[in-house]
Amino acid sequence: MKTKMTIISVLVTLALLSPLAEGQVFYRAPLTGFNPVTASDAELAAYGIPPRPDQSQPALYAHWVKMVTAPQTRLTNPSVQTTDIINGVARGRQDRGMIANAVSTTSDNWSGYAISTADGTFKKNNSLIFSEYTMPTIGVDNCSDKPYAMSEWVGIDGFDSDDVLQAGTVSTPCGTAGTSYVAWYEWYEAGCTSSSASSPCYQTNVSLPVIPGDLIEVEVWYTTAAPKGHAYILNFTTGKSVSVGFNQPSGTATYEGNSAEWIVERPELDGALVDLANYLGAPMNFDYAYNGSYFYPSSSPSGTIYDITMTCPAWDPSSACKKTTDLSTVDLYGKYALWFYDEGPAYP
């Protein structure tokens, strides 16, 4: 036992050798011969490998095994770019009634599914949320209007709180080199700024290459020991991955652990929402959250499920919202599959 614990201690030391500002850290790649399937929970944590699902959930467990044993190059010292972009909390929510077992609601900036539950639900160690999705293609947008973007992410908090622990990808058309596709992580909270002292309060880009058609695996989890926020992003198509741990930045919010969500968002830049990019369909699969119990877009052991439609205004030009206000909708297929569609002004 002493020998095993010594090995684990060495692994932890080796794994945490890429520190960033404010306690952020990129996890090292596992040593040659390391087997995540038979590794202990402590060994998985040392390498920033997402928590293992119960084998009582065979589909989720089999997918986790496929993900963590896939040949992959871990980026242990990637380039990082702090931006002025906010993937923030749900804004302007209005409930519209029931769809099956979910409350239909609208938001100015979100579309997707959220589970809203009691404070502290996702404060247990290794509380997590996961999704697998195909990086969407972006169609034609009117680049004479204000900026366009489409973020796709999973996160905890943000539906009924002033912070969001999240990670995902963003597609931004109308750049000088065309559309850019970027992976990112963030722990947004009210009262924070984009200064380095509050990183990663705003969208923090990481140099994990992503392009349309790539199969992306994203997991976000919370631990009771620092660093408390974690994000793992694997580009299954290219075989490159990144795992980062980071603490909640300074601000006025606390981590409530009271919601989990799978979202397509139009983010905020310079205090205003950008127009939603013309994305050409966006599927999400294997969507689940965990806190000792399993949560799905289709079912939840506690709380309320919300089916969220993104609406306008705001939009530039605002006249485009006169015929229809819906910008992005989502359909649920089966237990844990979602498909997003853009509509109205977002689908010119």
C-alpha positions as CSV (number, residue, x, y, z in Angstrom):
1,M,0.0,0.0,0.0
2,K,2.8,2.4,0.9
3,T,4.5,1.8,-2.5
4,K,1.2,2.4,-4.4
5,M,0.5,5.7,-2.5
6,T,4.1,6.8,-3.2
7,I,3.5,6.2,-6.9
8,I,0.3,8.2,-6.8
9,S,2.1,11.1,-5.1
10,V,4.7,11.1,-7.8
11,L,2.0,11.0,-10.4
12,V,0.3,14.0,-8.9
13,T,3.6,15.9,-8.8
14,L,4.3,15.0,-12.4
15,A,0.8,15.8,-13.6
16,L,0.8,19.4,-12.2
17,L,3.8,20.9,-13.9
18,S,2.2,23.4,-16.3
19,P,0.9,26.2,-14.0
20,L,-0.9,29.2,-15.4
21,A,-2.1,32.4,-13.8
22,E,-4.3,32.3,-10.7
23,G,-3.7,28.6,-10.0
24,Q,-4.7,27.2,-13.4
25,V,-2.8,24.1,-14.5
26,F,-2.7,21.9,-17.6
27,Y,-2.4,18.2,-16.7
28,R,0.5,16.1,-18.1
29,A,-0.1,13.1,-20.4
30,P,-0.2,9.7,-18.7
31,L,3.0,7.8,-18.5
32,T,3.6,5.0,-21.0
33,G,1.8,1.9,-20.1
34,F,-0.8,3.7,-17.9
35,N,-4.2,2.0,-18.1
36,P,-7.1,4.4,-17.2
37,V,-9.6,1.5,-17.1
38,T,-7.8,-0.2,-14.2
39,A,-6.4,3.0,-12.6
40,S,-7.6,4.2,-9.2
41,D,-9.7,7.4,-8.9
42,A,-6.7,9.2,-7.5
43,E,-4.6,8.2,-10.5
44,L,-7.3,9.4,-12.9
45,A,-7.4,12.7,-11.1
46,A,-3.6,13.1,-11.2
47,Y,-3.7,13.1,-15.0
48,G,-6.8,15.2,-15.4
49,I,-8.8,12.2,-16.8
50,P,-12.6,12.7,-16.4
51,P,-14.2,10.7,-13.6
52,R,-15.3,7.2,-14.5
53,P,-19.0,6.4,-14.8
54,D,-20.5,3.5,-12.9
55,Q,-20.5,0.2,-14.7
56,S,-24.2,0.0,-13.8
57,Q,-24.5,2.5,-16.7
58,P,-23.2,0.3,-19.5
59,A,-23.6,2.8,-22.4
60,L,-21.9,5.6,-20.5
61,Y,-19.2,3.4,-19.1
62,A,-18.4,2.0,-22.6
63,H,-18.3,5.4,-24.1
64,W,-15.9,6.6,-21.3
65,V,-13.6,3.7,-22.0
66,K,-13.6,4.5,-25.7
67,M,-12.8,8.1,-24.9
68,V,-10.0,7.6,-22.4
69,T,-8.3,4.7,-24.2
70,A,-8.4,6.4,-27.7
71,P,-5.0,7.2,-29.0
72,Q,-4.4,10.8,-28.2
73,T,-1.7,13.4,-27.9
74,R,-2.2,15.4,-24.7
75,L,-1.3,19.1,-25.1
76,T,0.5,19.9,-21.9
77,N,1.7,23.4,-22.7
78,P,-0.8,24.8,-25.2
79,S,-1.1,28.4,-26.1
80,V,-3.7,30.2,-24.1
81,Q,-5.5,33.5,-25.1
82,T,-7.7,35.4,-22.7
83,T,-10.5,37.2,-24.6
84,D,-13.1,39.9,-23.9
85,I,-15.9,37.4,-24.8
86,I,-18.4,36.2,-22.2
87,N,-20.3,33.0,-22.4
88,G,-22.5,34.0,-19.5
89,V,-25.6,33.1,-17.6
90,A,-29.0,32.7,-19.1
91,R,-30.5,36.1,-19.9
92,G,-34.1,37.3,-20.3
93,R,-35.7,34.0,-19.5
94,Q,-39.5,33.7,-20.0
95,D,-41.5,30.5,-19.5
96,R,-44.0,29.5,-22.2
97,G,-45.6,26.3,-20.8
98,M,-44.8,22.6,-20.8
99,I,-43.3,20.3,-23.5
100,A,-43.6,16.7,-22.3
101,N,-41.8,16.7,-19.0
102,A,-39.9,19.9,-19.6
103,V,-40.7,23.6,-19.1
104,S,-40.5,25.4,-22.4
105,T,-38.7,28.7,-21.9
106,T,-37.0,31.4,-23.9
107,S,-33.7,33.2,-23.4
108,D,-31.9,36.1,-25.1
109,N,-28.6,34.1,-25.4
110,W,-29.1,30.4,-24.7
111,S,-30.8,27.5,-26.5
112,G,-30.6,23.9,-25.2
113,Y,-31.5,21.9,-22.2
114,A,-31.0,22.8,-18.5
115,I,-31.8,21.0,-15.3
116,S,-32.5,23.4,-12.4
117,T,-32.3,21.9,-9.0
118,A,-31.5,22.8,-5.3
119,D,-28.4,24.7,-4.3
120,G,-25.5,22.4,-3.6
121,T,-26.7,19.5,-5.9
122,F,-23.6,19.7,-8.0
123,K,-21.2,20.6,-5.1
124,K,-20.3,17.0,-4.4
125,N,-16.8,15.9,-5.4
126,N,-16.6,15.0,-9.0
127,S,-20.0,16.4,-9.9
128,L,-19.8,16.6,-13.7
129,I,-21.5,17.2,-17.1
130,F,-20.5,15.7,-20.4
131,S,-21.4,15.8,-24.1
132,E,-20.1,14.5,-27.5
133,Y,-20.8,16.6,-30.6
134,T,-19.8,17.2,-34.2
135,M,-18.2,20.6,-34.8
136,P,-20.8,22.4,-36.9
137,T,-20.3,24.0,-40.3
138,I,-21.0,27.7,-40.4
139,G,-23.0,29.1,-43.4
140,V,-23.0,32.6,-45.0
141,D,-23.6,35.6,-42.7
142,N,-23.9,39.3,-43.5
143,C,-20.6,40.5,-42.3
144,S,-21.6,44.2,-42.7
145,D,-23.7,43.7,-39.5
146,K,-22.2,43.4,-36.0
147,P,-20.1,40.4,-35.1
148,Y,-21.5,36.9,-35.3
149,A,-20.6,33.8,-33.2
150,M,-22.0,30.4,-32.1
151,S,-20.7,28.8,-28.9
152,E,-21.5,25.2,-28.1
153,W,-20.7,24.1,-24.5
154,V,-21.6,22.1,-21.4
155,G,-21.6,23.7,-17.9
156,I,-22.7,23.8,-14.3
157,D,-24.5,26.8,-12.9
158,G,-25.7,29.8,-14.8
159,F,-29.4,29.0,-15.2
160,D,-30.4,30.1,-11.6
161,S,-27.1,31.7,-10.5
162,D,-24.5,34.3,-11.3
163,D,-21.7,32.0,-12.4
164,V,-21.0,29.3,-14.9
165,L,-18.3,26.6,-14.9
166,Q,-18.1,25.7,-18.6
167,A,-16.1,24.6,-21.6
168,G,-16.7,24.0,-25.3
169,T,-16.0,25.4,-28.7
170,V,-16.9,28.6,-30.6
171,S,-17.3,29.4,-34.3
172,T,-16.8,33.0,-35.4
173,P,-17.4,34.0,-39.0
174,C,-16.5,37.3,-40.7
175,G,-12.9,37.3,-39.7
176,T,-10.1,38.4,-42.1
177,A,-9.2,34.8,-42.7
178,G,-12.8,33.6,-42.8
179,T,-14.5,31.6,-40.0
180,S,-12.4,30.7,-37.0
181,Y,-13.1,27.6,-34.9
182,V,-11.7,27.6,-31.3
183,A,-11.8,25.4,-28.2
184,W,-12.2,27.3,-24.8
185,Y,-12.9,27.1,-21.1
186,E,-14.3,29.6,-18.7
187,W,-15.6,30.1,-15.2
188,Y,-17.8,33.2,-15.6
189,E,-19.1,35.0,-12.6
190,A,-20.8,38.3,-12.0
191,G,-18.5,41.1,-11.0
192,C,-15.4,39.7,-12.7
193,T,-13.3,41.4,-15.3
194,S,-11.1,40.3,-18.3
195,S,-8.0,41.3,-16.4
196,S,-5.4,38.6,-15.8
197,A,-6.2,38.7,-12.1
198,S,-9.6,37.3,-12.9
199,S,-8.7,34.8,-15.5
200,P,-10.5,32.6,-16.6
201,C,-13.6,34.7,-16.0
202,Y,-14.0,35.4,-19.7
203,Q,-13.7,33.0,-22.6
204,T,-10.1,31.5,-22.5
205,N,-9.1,30.1,-25.8
206,V,-6.7,27.1,-25.9
207,S,-4.7,26.0,-29.0
208,L,-6.5,22.6,-29.5
209,P,-7.3,22.6,-33.3
210,V,-10.9,22.1,-34.2
211,I,-12.7,22.4,-37.6
212,P,-16.2,21.5,-38.9
213,G,-16.9,17.8,-38.9
214,D,-14.5,17.0,-36.0
215,L,-16.0,14.8,-33.3
216,I,-15.5,16.7,-30.0
217,E,-15.8,15.2,-26.4
218,V,-16.2,17.8,-23.6
219,E,-16.5,17.2,-19.9
220,V,-16.6,19.7,-17.1
221,W,-16.4,18.7,-13.4
222,Y,-16.1,20.2,-9.9
223,T,-14.0,18.9,-7.1
224,T,-14.0,19.9,-3.5
225,A,-10.2,20.3,-3.5
226,A,-8.4,23.0,-5.5
227,P,-8.3,23.5,-8.4
228,K,-12.0,23.1,-8.1
229,G,-13.0,23.6,-11.8
230,H,-11.9,21.1,-14.5
231,A,-12.3,20.9,-18.3
232,Y,-11.3,18.1,-20.6
233,I,-11.7,18.5,-24.4
234,L,-10.8,15.7,-26.8
235,N,-10.8,16.1,-30.6
236,F,-11.5,12.5,-31.3
237,T,-11.0,13.1,-35.0
238,T,-7.4,14.4,-34.7
239,G,-6.5,12.5,-31.5
240,K,-5.5,15.6,-29.6
241,S,-6.7,16.5,-26.1
242,V,-6.3,19.0,-23.3
243,S,-7.2,18.9,-19.6
244,V,-7.0,21.9,-17.4
245,G,-7.8,22.7,-13.8
246,F,-8.7,26.2,-12.6
247,N,-10.2,27.9,-9.6
248,Q,-13.2,30.3,-9.6
249,P,-12.0,33.8,-10.4
250,S,-12.6,36.8,-8.1
251,G,-16.0,38.5,-8.4
252,T,-19.3,38.8,-6.7
253,A,-20.8,35.4,-7.3
254,T,-20.5,32.1,-5.5
255,Y,-20.6,28.6,-6.9
256,E,-24.1,27.4,-6.2
257,G,-24.1,24.0,-8.0
258,N,-27.8,24.3,-8.7
259,S,-28.0,23.6,-12.5
260,A,-26.4,21.7,-15.3
261,E,-26.9,22.5,-19.0
262,W,-26.1,21.6,-22.6
263,I,-26.1,24.8,-24.6
264,V,-25.8,26.6,-27.9
265,E,-25.2,30.3,-27.1
266,R,-24.6,33.6,-28.8
267,P,-21.9,35.2,-26.5
268,E,-21.4,38.7,-25.3
269,L,-18.8,41.1,-26.5
270,D,-18.2,44.6,-25.2
271,G,-21.4,44.4,-23.1
272,A,-23.7,43.4,-25.9
273,L,-24.9,40.1,-27.4
274,V,-23.5,39.3,-30.9
275,D,-25.7,38.0,-33.6
276,L,-26.0,34.2,-33.7
277,A,-23.8,32.6,-36.5
278,N,-25.6,30.7,-39.2
279,Y,-24.7,27.2,-38.0
280,L,-25.9,24.3,-40.2
281,G,-27.3,21.9,-37.6
282,A,-25.6,20.8,-34.4
283,P,-26.1,17.4,-32.8
284,M,-25.1,16.6,-29.2
285,N,-25.0,13.0,-27.9
286,F,-24.3,11.1,-24.7
287,D,-25.5,14.1,-22.7
288,Y,-25.5,13.4,-19.0
289,A,-24.6,15.0,-15.7
290,Y,-23.7,13.3,-12.4
291,N,-23.5,14.0,-8.7
292,G,-23.9,10.5,-7.3
293,S,-27.1,10.2,-9.3
294,Y,-27.4,10.5,-13.1
295,F,-29.2,13.4,-14.8
296,Y,-30.2,13.5,-18.5
297,P,-32.0,16.0,-20.7
298,S,-34.9,13.5,-20.7
299,S,-35.1,12.8,-17.0
300,S,-33.8,14.0,-13.7
301,P,-33.9,12.5,-10.2
302,S,-34.5,16.0,-8.8
303,G,-35.3,19.5,-10.0
304,T,-37.0,20.8,-13.2
305,I,-36.0,20.2,-16.8
306,Y,-36.1,23.2,-19.2
307,D,-36.3,23.2,-23.0
308,I,-34.7,26.5,-24.0
309,T,-35.3,28.5,-27.2
310,M,-33.1,31.4,-28.0
311,T,-35.0,34.5,-29.2
312,C,-34.4,38.1,-30.4
313,P,-34.2,41.0,-30.0
314,A,-31.5,42.0,-29.5
315,W,-30.4,41.6,-33.1
316,D,-28.7,43.8,-35.7
317,P,-30.6,44.9,-37.6
318,S,-33.6,44.7,-35.2
319,S,-36.1,44.8,-38.1
320,A,-35.1,41.2,-38.8
321,C,-36.9,40.1,-35.7
322,K,-40.4,41.3,-36.9
323,K,-41.5,38.1,-38.7
324,T,-40.2,35.6,-36.1
325,T,-38.2,36.0,-32.9
326,D,-36.9,32.4,-32.6
327,L,-33.1,32.1,-33.4
328,S,-32.1,28.7,-32.2
329,T,-34.2,25.7,-31.1
330,V,-33.4,22.2,-29.9
331,D,-35.1,18.8,-30.2
332,L,-34.6,15.9,-27.8
333,Y,-34.2,12.4,-29.2
334,G,-34.4,9.5,-26.8
335,K,-32.6,9.6,-23.5
336,Y,-29.6,11.8,-24.1
337,A,-29.4,13.1,-27.7
338,L,-30.0,16.7,-28.7
339,W,-30.2,18.4,-32.1
340,F,-29.9,22.2,-32.5
341,Y,-31.3,24.2,-35.4
342,D,-30.9,27.9,-36.2
343,E,-34.0,29.8,-37.4
344,G,-35.4,33.1,-38.5
345,P,-32.7,35.9,-38.7
346,A,-30.0,33.4,-37.8
347,Y,-30.8,31.3,-40.9
348,P,-30.8,33.9,-43.7
